[in-house]
Amino acid sequence: MKKIKANFFLLLFSLALFSCHQAEKKESENKKDTMAVQSNADTSSFAKNLSALTMQLNADPKNSDLYYSRAKLYLDNKNFSAAQSDITQALNMDSTKADYYLILADLQFANYKLKNATASFEKSLKLDPKNIQANLKLAELYLYLKGYPKVFEYADAALKIDKHTAKAYFIKGFAFAENGDTTSAISSLQTVVELEPNNFDAYMELGNLFEAKHSKLAFQYYDNALRIKPNDLLALYDRSNCYQEFEDYNKAIEGYYAILKIDSNYADAHYNLGYIHLVFLKVYNQAIKHFTDAIRAKPDYYEAWYNRGFCYENLGNIAAAKENYEEALKLKLDYELAKKGLVRVKQ
């Protein structure tokens, strides 16, 4: 069975997504027209704000705060070179502002200059020891580096400044989870949703954690996530997969089809439909159809090639089974299941 787990750290530390901005651009081009309208509105808002800041800078070119504000605007729009130019100018004019170093550190992190980013975050904190954002950024960075003692140190420092800082509990939740302390992870993330009842990411991770414990409480958290984002594909997928884990195949199938109504090329939904029909329902021709759809959506999906071959083997079509097993091995040379499949059909 194919199971996607959300990489919530990439959601947590949004700058980690910046390196993928070209892929995101390609994905955004495939969105429906309603999403394109929102994108155009965002672009218009950016252009309007940029024009206003540039006009202010032309009138007041020695104002470092204006350079900082424009750098932040560029950074939010993923225009790194322009953001770097403006924040450098701001720091050259005034090197005593903690928030300036946060922008600089974000840019350094986006370019994987982790030592430089750490130094800049620390500089920001030195200038303003009660800066919650600096503490949170350092906690995030050390979570990325798996430096867990530092994660807790900086997250707890943020909580000492403001005990209602949901993001600090969020970061601690992931640190606990990565260290195998599920109980503490759940406790931290439950605090997050108490403080922020519409925190989609926290609900999703709680769903994942309870699903891993084989607890039906997972559905409660997935449902809450979908209350916030009804058409989120990952939330729909995880809930459907959870139904599959609990052997409620009708609801799992219904959920996967709901995904495909939104995105007909969602390869893992096709794959899991194939898996259910192959392993649990033994309806091999229907399973072949779903695995074929998964392969069409993702041609290098070697597990789908193998399972389609296994369907053909069960139907007695040895030639087709052999062809699929060979293709799976082309895609993954060390794929043991495909190797064993070829041994079976060659006997």
C-alpha positions in Angstrom: 0.0 0.0 0.0 1.3 3.4 -0.9 1.2 5.9 2.0 2.2 9.5 1.7 3.2 11.2 4.9 3.1 15.0 4.9 6.5 16.7 5.3 5.1 19.2 7.8 8.5 20.7 8.5 8.5 22.1 5.1 5.1 23.7 6.0 6.6 24.8 9.3 9.7 26.5 7.9 8.3 28.1 4.8 11.7 29.1 3.5 12.5 25.5 2.9 9.9 25.7 0.1 11.8 28.5 -1.6 14.2 26.2 -3.2 11.3 24.5 -4.9 9.7 27.7 -6.3 10.2 26.7 -9.9 8.3 23.5 -9.3 5.6 25.4 -7.4 5.3 27.8 -10.4 4.8 24.8 -12.7 2.2 23.4 -10.4 0.4 26.7 -10.1 0.0 26.9 -13.8 -2.1 23.7 -13.7 -4.6 25.2 -11.2 -8.2 25.9 -12.1 -9.3 29.3 -13.4 -10.6 30.2 -9.9 -7.1 29.9 -8.5 -5.7 31.9 -11.3 -8.0 34.8 -10.3 -6.6 34.7 -6.8 -3.0 34.6 -8.2 -3.7 37.7 -10.4 -5.1 39.5 -7.4 -2.0 38.6 -5.4 0.2 39.9 -8.2 -1.7 43.1 -8.4 -1.4 43.6 -4.6 2.3 43.0 -4.8 2.8 45.5 -7.6 0.7 48.1 -5.8 2.7 47.7 -2.6 6.0 47.7 -4.4 5.1 50.8 -6.3 4.1 52.6 -3.1 7.3 51.6 -1.3 9.5 52.6 -4.3 7.8 56.0 -4.4 8.5 56.5 -0.7 12.1 55.5 -1.2 12.5 58.0 -4.0 11.3 60.7 -1.7 13.3 59.5 1.3 16.3 57.4 0.0 18.0 57.4 3.4 15.2 55.6 5.2 16.5 52.2 6.2 13.1 51.0 7.3 11.7 51.5 3.8 14.5 49.3 2.4 13.7 46.7 5.0 9.9 46.8 4.2 10.6 46.4 0.5 13.1 43.6 1.1 10.4 41.8 3.1 7.9 42.4 0.3 10.4 40.9 -2.2 11.2 38.0 0.1 7.5 37.2 0.4 7.2 37.2 -3.4 10.3 35.0 -3.6 12.4 37.6 -5.5 15.6 36.8 -3.6 18.1 38.9 -5.5 16.0 42.1 -5.0 15.4 41.2 -1.4 19.1 40.7 -0.8 20.0 44.0 -2.4 17.5 45.9 -0.3 18.3 44.3 3.1 22.0 44.8 2.4 21.3 48.5 1.8 19.2 48.6 5.0 21.9 47.0 7.1 24.6 49.3 5.6 22.5 52.2 6.8 21.6 50.8 10.2 23.1 47.6 11.7 21.2 47.9 15.0 17.8 46.6 13.9 17.1 43.0 15.0 14.3 42.5 12.3 16.8 43.4 9.5 18.9 40.4 10.5 15.8 38.1 10.4 15.3 39.0 6.7 19.0 38.4 6.0 19.0 35.1 7.8 15.9 34.0 5.9 17.7 34.7 2.6 20.8 32.9 3.8 18.7 29.9 4.8 17.0 29.9 1.4 20.4 29.6 -0.2 21.4 26.8 2.3 24.0 29.0 4.0 23.1 27.5 7.3 26.0 28.7 9.3 25.5 32.3 8.1 21.8 32.0 8.8 22.4 30.8 12.3 24.8 33.7 12.9 22.3 36.2 11.6 19.5 34.8 13.7 21.8 34.9 16.8 22.8 38.5 15.9 19.1 39.4 15.8 18.5 37.8 19.2 21.5 39.6 20.7 20.1 42.9 19.6 16.7 42.1 21.0 16.7 39.2 23.5 13.0 39.3 23.8 12.4 38.9 20.1 10.0 36.0 19.8 10.5 35.6 16.1 14.3 35.3 16.5 13.8 32.5 19.1 11.3 30.7 16.9 13.5 31.0 13.8 16.4 29.5 15.6 14.3 26.7 17.0 13.1 26.0 13.5 16.6 26.0 12.1 17.9 23.6 14.8 14.9 21.4 14.1 16.0 21.3 10.4 19.5 20.4 11.7 18.2 17.9 14.2 19.9 19.7 17.0 17.0 18.9 19.4 18.4 20.4 22.7 18.7 23.8 20.9 15.2 23.3 19.5 13.8 23.1 23.0 16.0 25.8 24.3 14.8 28.4 21.8 11.2 27.3 21.8 11.0 27.4 25.5 12.7 30.9 25.4 9.9 32.1 23.2 7.3 30.6 25.6 8.9 32.4 28.5 8.3 35.7 26.6 4.7 34.7 25.8 3.3 31.4 27.0 0.6 31.6 24.4 3.0 31.3 21.4 1.4 28.5 19.5 4.2 28.1 17.0 6.6 27.3 19.9 4.4 24.4 20.9 4.1 23.4 17.2 7.9 23.2 16.8 8.3 21.3 20.1 5.6 18.9 18.9 7.7 18.0 15.8 10.9 17.7 17.8 9.2 15.3 20.2 7.8 13.3 17.3 11.1 13.0 15.6 12.6 11.7 18.9 9.9 9.1 19.2 8.1 10.8 22.1 4.6 10.5 20.7 2.9 11.3 24.0 4.7 14.6 24.4 4.2 15.4 20.6 0.5 14.9 20.9 0.3 17.0 24.0 2.2 19.9 22.4 0.1 19.8 19.2 -3.1 19.6 21.2 -2.0 22.8 22.9 -1.5 24.4 19.4 -5.1 23.7 18.4 -6.4 24.9 21.7 -4.6 28.2 21.0 -5.3 28.2 17.3 -8.5 26.2 16.5 -7.9 26.7 12.8 -4.4 25.4 12.6 -4.6 23.1 9.7 -1.1 21.7 10.0 -1.4 20.8 13.6 -4.6 18.9 13.0 -3.0 17.0 10.2 0.0 16.0 12.2 -2.2 14.9 15.1 -4.2 12.8 12.6 -0.9 11.2 11.5 0.2 10.6 15.0 -3.0 8.9 16.1 -3.2 6.9 12.9 0.3 5.6 13.7 -1.1 4.6 17.1 -3.9 2.9 15.3 -6.4 5.1 17.1 -9.7 6.1 15.5 -9.2 9.5 17.1 -7.2 10.2 13.9 -10.5 10.7 12.0 -11.4 13.5 14.4 -8.3 15.4 13.5 -8.4 14.8 9.8 -12.1 15.9 9.8 -11.0 19.1 11.6 -8.3 19.7 9.0 -10.9 19.2 6.3 -13.2 21.6 8.0 -10.6 24.3 7.5 -9.5 23.2 4.0 -12.4 21.0 2.5 -10.6 20.3 -0.8 -7.0 19.8 0.5 -5.8 16.7 -1.4 -3.3 15.6 1.3 -6.0 15.8 4.0 -8.4 13.8 1.8 -5.7 11.3 1.0 -4.6 10.8 4.6 -8.2 10.3 5.8 -8.9 7.9 3.0 -5.7 6.0 3.8 -6.8 5.9 7.5 -10.1 4.3 6.5 -8.0 1.8 4.5 -5.8 1.1 7.6 -9.0 0.4 9.6 -10.3 -1.9 6.8 -13.2 0.3 5.9 -12.7 -0.1 2.2 -15.9 1.4 1.1 -15.1 4.7 2.7 -11.5 4.5 1.6 -12.6 4.0 -2.0 -15.2 6.8 -1.7 -12.4 9.1 -0.4 -10.0 8.3 -3.2 -12.6 8.9 -5.8 -13.3 12.3 -4.2 -9.6 13.1 -4.7 -9.7 12.1 -8.3 -12.7 14.4 -8.9 -10.5 17.3 -7.9 -7.3 16.0 -9.5 -7.7 13.1 -12.0 -3.9 12.7 -12.1 -3.4 12.1 -8.4 -1.2 9.0 -8.8 -1.3 7.7 -5.3 -5.1 7.7 -5.2 -5.1 5.6 -8.3 -2.5 3.4 -6.8 -4.4 2.8 -3.5 -7.6 2.0 -5.4 -5.6 -0.6 -7.3 -4.1 -1.9 -4.1 -7.5 -2.4 -2.5 -8.9 -4.2 -5.5 -5.8 -6.3 -5.8 -5.1 -7.3 -2.2 -8.5 -7.1 -0.4 -11.2 -7.4 -3.1 -9.3 -9.7 -5.5 -10.9 -7.9 -8.5 -7.8 -8.1 -10.7 -9.1 -6.5 -13.9 -10.3 -3.4 -11.9 -7.0 -3.3 -10.1 -5.2 -3.3 -13.4 -7.3 -0.3 -14.5 -6.3 1.7 -11.4 -2.6 0.7 -11.6 -2.6 1.7 -15.3 -4.1 5.1 -14.4 -1.4 5.5 -11.7 1.3 4.7 -14.3 -0.2 7.2 -16.8 -0.1 9.9 -14.1 3.4 8.9 -13.0 5.3 6.8 -15.5 8.2 6.0 -13.1 5.9 4.5 -10.5 7.7 1.2 -10.2 5.4 -0.2 -7.5 2.4 0.3 -9.8 4.3 -1.5 -12.6 5.0 -4.4 -10.2 1.5 -4.6 -8.9 0.0 -4.5 -12.3 2.3 -7.3 -13.2 1.1 -9.3 -10.2 -2.5 -8.8 -11.3 -1.6 -10.2 -14.7 0.2 -13.1 -13.0 -2.9 -13.9 -11.0 -5.0 -13.8 -14.2 -2.6 -16.2 -15.9 -1.3 -13.6 -18.4 2.4 -14.5 -17.9 3.7 -12.5 -20.8 2.1 -9.3 -19.5 3.3 -10.0 -16.0 6.9 -10.5 -17.2 6.8 -7.3 -19.2 5.6 -5.3 -16.1 8.1 -6.9 -13.7 10.9 -6.1 -16.2 9.7 -2.4 -16.4 9.6 -2.2 -12.6 13.2 -3.4 -12.5 14.3 -0.9 -15.1 13.0 1.8 -12.8 14.4 0.4 -9.6 17.3 -2.1 -10.2 17.3 -3.5 -6.7 13.5 -4.0 -6.4 13.3 -7.4 -4.8 9.6 -8.0 -5.4 10.0 -7.5 -9.1 13.1 -9.9 -9.1 11.0 -12.6 -7.3 8.1 -12.0 -9.7 10.4 -12.6 -12.7 11.7 -15.8 -11.1 8.1 -17.0 -10.7 6.9 -16.3 -14.2 10.1 -17.8 -15.8 9.6 -21.1 -14.1 
